[in-house]
Amino acid sequence: MVKLQGGEYIALERLETTYKTCHYAANLCVHATSESQKPIVVLFPHEVHLRELLASNANLPAPDADLHKPCEDQSLKEFYLRDPQAIAKKNGFKTIEVVQGVVLSPEEWTPESGLVTAAQKVQRKAVEKKYLEEIKVRISVHRCYHSARQ
C-alpha cells in the first residue's frame, strides 16, 4: 500500500495484477510514492506485439529498430499509456488508481538482470532504481500538464 499525495491509499500489487492484462505488455511495475498524485507504470513491451504495431504505423520507428529507439518515442509512450488507462476504466478503478504516465523499458526483465525473481515476480525496488530518472521525467511531465490545465 502506498499513500498518495492526496492522502488516499492504493495497492500497487492489485493494480499490477490488473494492468498486466495489457495486450502490449510483457511485464510491468506500477510505481507511486507519497509525492505522487497518481501512479505511473514502468513497462517492458511484448516484443512481437510491439513490432506488429511499429510495422502498421508509419509515424512510429521502423519495426526492425533496436528496442531502445521505439521505447524513447513519445507517440509510442502515449499509445502504451492508453491501454492501461482503458483497462482501469473497464475495471472500475478510482481516478487515483489510473496510471498517469508510462516508462517503456527496452531491456527484457530477467532474473539475471535482477528485475524479476526466478519465479518471474517483479522486483519493485530494482525496477524503480534502474528507471529512476525516467520515472522522475514522467512524474514531472504530468505535474506540468496538470498545472497548465488549472
N, C-alpha and C positions, 0 to 999 in steps of 0.2 A: 504494500500500500504506500502511496505517495500523496502527501498533502500538497495541493497546488497553491499557487499564489492567492487565489480567492478563498482559500480555507477549506475547500472540498477535497475529499479523498478519492483517488482512483486506484484500481487494482491492475497493475501493469501486466501481470501474467494472464489475467482474464481477458484483457484487451488483446494481448498477443495471440492467444488461442483462437480468437475470432478473426483477427486480421490475417492470420496465417492461411486463411482460406482464399486469399488473393490469388487469382489465376496466374499473375505475373511474378509472384514472389517464390523464390526457392527457400528463403529463410528471412526472418526479420526479428527486430528487437524494438519494443516500444520504450521510449525514453521520456522522462519527465523529472523535474526537481521542484523544490518548494518555490523556486523563482519562475516556474513555467505557468503560463495561462492555460495551455493545453499541451498534450503530449505531441511528440514527433515520432517518426518511425525511421529506423535505420534498416535498409532492406537490401538483400542480395537478390538480384533478379534471376528468375528462372531463365537460363541462357537460351534454350530453344524458343521459348515464347518471346523473349526479347528480340532475338534475331528475326523471327517472323514479323514482329511489329516494325522493326527497322526496315525490312525488305518491302513492307507495304506502305511506307510513308516516306516520300522523297524529301520532306523537310527535316528528317532526322538523319543522324550519321549513317554511313554505309553499314550494311548488315555484316560485312566481313571485318569491321573495325575491331581493334583491341577493345576490350570492355571498358577500359579507362575513359576513352573518348565519349562513348554514349552516356556513361554514368555522370559525366560532367555537364551534359546538355540540359539546359533549363527547360526546354519543351518536354523532354523525356521525364524530367523530375515532376513537372506538372501533370503529365499523363499518369505517372506512378502514384501520385497523390490522390487522384480521382477514384481509383479502385478501392483503397481502404476507406475513403470517405463514403462511397456508395455502400460498402459493407456495413459501416457504422449506422448509416441511415436505415438499411434493411433490418438490422438487428436492434433498432430502437435505442441506440446509445444516447446518453445525455450529451449535450453540447460540449461539455468539458472533456468528454471521452473521445471526441472525434479528433484525429490527428491533424495538426496544423501545417506540418511540413514533412518532407522526406529527404533522407540522405541515401543516395544509391552507392552501394559497395561494389567495386569492380572485382573484388577477390572472393573466391569461394570460402565459405565458413567450414573449416575442418577442425578436428581435434588437434592436428599438427599446428594450425595457426593459432590455437588457443581460444578461438571464438565460440566453439561448441565443445561439449564433452564427448566422450566416446559413444554415449547414448544419444547424441545429437541435441542435447539440451543447451540452449543459448547461455553463454557465459556473459551475463549482462555487463558486469564491470569491465571485462576485457573489450567488449564491443564499444562501450562508452569511452574507454581510454583511447582505443585505436582511432575512433572517429570524432574525438572531442572538438577539433577545430571545425569540421563540417557541421556538427551539431550546433555549435555556437553561431555559425553563419545562418543556419535555418531559423534559429530562435530569433536572431536579430532582424532577419528579413520579415518575419511575422510581426514583430513589435513595430517596425517601421510602417508596415502596411496597416496594422491595426490603428496606430496613432494617426495616420493620414486620413483614415476613414472617419475619425471622430470630429 
